[in-house]
Amino acid sequence: MGRLVAMSVVALVIAVVASPGSTSPVQAAPMKGAVCKSFSVSGVKYNWSVIGSVTCDKAKPWLLKLLAQSGKPDTKVVFKNTPRGFHCSATADAKGRPSAGACYTGTPAFPKNGFQWFG
């Protein structure tokens, strides 16, 4: 009977740890983020946000530099100057402007810091 109780306790512990509401240390820490004030460039209104340790004030100068670059219409934009340590990519609109994109550290699935936009 002692073995059956021990197995039941193990099963209960596994169920609690695996439950969606669990507070186990395996869960990811919540990220900081903010939606930044939208703005217009060349008649296009851009909505954008930041995550991690990047603030709207830190990201806006970089975003303006990236938006000043262009590529071939309806293709991926290849940026010439990006923030150091960040991976940046965007898709160009019909006029070649980087209309939707992101700059981030980490991986696309698990970005640590960065900013993203669409216009």
C-alpha positions as CSV (number, residue, x, y, z in Angstrom):
1,M,0.0,0.0,0.0
2,G,2.9,2.4,0.7
3,R,4.1,2.0,-2.9
4,L,0.7,3.0,-4.3
5,V,0.6,6.1,-2.1
6,A,4.1,7.1,-3.3
7,M,3.1,6.6,-7.0
8,S,-0.1,8.7,-6.4
9,V,2.0,11.6,-4.9
10,V,4.4,11.5,-7.9
11,A,1.5,11.6,-10.3
12,L,0.0,14.6,-8.4
13,V,3.3,16.5,-8.4
14,I,3.7,15.9,-12.2
15,A,0.1,17.1,-12.8
16,V,0.6,20.3,-10.8
17,V,3.9,21.1,-12.4
18,A,2.5,20.5,-15.9
19,S,-0.7,22.5,-15.4
20,P,-1.1,25.7,-17.4
21,G,-1.4,27.8,-14.3
22,S,1.7,26.4,-12.7
23,T,4.3,28.8,-11.3
24,S,7.3,26.5,-11.9
25,P,10.7,28.1,-12.6
26,V,10.5,26.7,-16.2
27,Q,8.0,29.4,-17.2
28,A,9.3,32.4,-19.1
29,A,9.6,35.7,-17.3
30,P,7.2,38.3,-18.4
31,M,8.7,40.8,-20.9
32,K,8.5,44.5,-20.6
33,G,7.0,46.3,-23.6
34,A,5.2,49.4,-24.7
35,V,3.1,50.7,-27.6
36,C,4.8,53.9,-28.8
37,K,3.1,57.0,-30.2
38,S,2.4,56.6,-33.9
39,F,3.9,59.1,-36.4
40,S,3.9,59.8,-40.1
41,V,6.8,59.8,-42.6
42,S,6.2,60.7,-46.3
43,G,2.5,60.4,-45.8
44,V,2.6,56.9,-44.3
45,K,1.4,56.6,-40.6
46,Y,3.5,54.1,-38.7
47,N,2.3,52.2,-35.6
48,W,5.1,50.7,-33.6
49,S,6.1,49.1,-30.3
50,V,9.1,48.1,-28.2
51,I,10.0,45.1,-26.0
52,G,12.6,44.2,-23.4
53,S,14.9,46.9,-22.3
54,V,14.4,49.0,-25.5
55,T,12.4,52.2,-24.9
56,C,10.4,54.3,-27.4
57,D,12.9,57.1,-27.0
58,K,15.9,54.8,-27.7
59,A,14.3,53.1,-30.7
60,K,12.8,56.1,-32.5
61,P,16.1,57.5,-34.0
62,W,17.0,54.1,-35.3
63,L,13.5,53.5,-36.7
64,L,13.7,56.9,-38.6
65,K,17.1,55.9,-40.0
66,L,15.6,52.5,-41.2
67,L,12.5,54.1,-42.7
68,A,14.7,56.4,-44.7
69,Q,16.1,53.4,-46.6
70,S,14.3,51.7,-49.4
71,G,14.3,48.6,-51.4
72,K,12.6,47.0,-54.4
73,P,8.8,47.2,-54.2
74,D,7.0,44.2,-52.5
75,T,10.2,42.5,-51.4
76,K,12.4,42.1,-48.4
77,V,14.4,45.2,-47.6
78,V,18.2,44.8,-47.0
79,F,19.2,47.4,-44.5
80,K,22.7,49.0,-44.7
81,N,22.9,50.4,-41.2
82,T,21.2,48.7,-38.2
83,P,21.7,49.0,-34.4
84,R,24.7,47.0,-33.3
85,G,23.8,43.5,-32.2
86,F,20.2,43.6,-33.6
87,H,18.8,41.6,-36.5
88,C,16.6,43.8,-38.6
89,S,14.3,42.9,-41.5
90,A,11.3,44.5,-43.2
91,T,9.0,44.1,-46.2
92,A,8.8,46.9,-48.7
93,D,5.5,48.3,-49.8
94,A,4.6,49.1,-53.4
95,K,6.9,52.2,-53.4
96,G,9.8,50.3,-51.9
97,R,9.5,51.8,-48.3
98,P,10.1,49.4,-45.4
99,S,6.4,49.3,-44.4
100,A,6.5,46.4,-41.9
101,G,9.5,45.1,-40.0
102,A,11.3,44.5,-36.8
103,C,14.7,44.8,-35.1
104,Y,15.5,42.4,-32.3
105,T,18.1,40.6,-30.3
106,G,17.7,36.9,-29.6
107,T,15.7,34.8,-32.0
108,P,12.5,35.5,-34.0
109,A,10.6,33.0,-31.8
110,F,12.1,34.4,-28.5
111,P,13.2,38.0,-29.0
112,K,14.8,39.6,-26.0
113,N,14.9,43.2,-26.9
114,G,13.7,45.2,-29.9
115,F,11.2,47.2,-31.8
116,Q,8.7,46.5,-34.6
117,W,6.6,48.6,-36.9
118,F,4.0,48.6,-39.6
119,G,2.7,51.4,-41.8
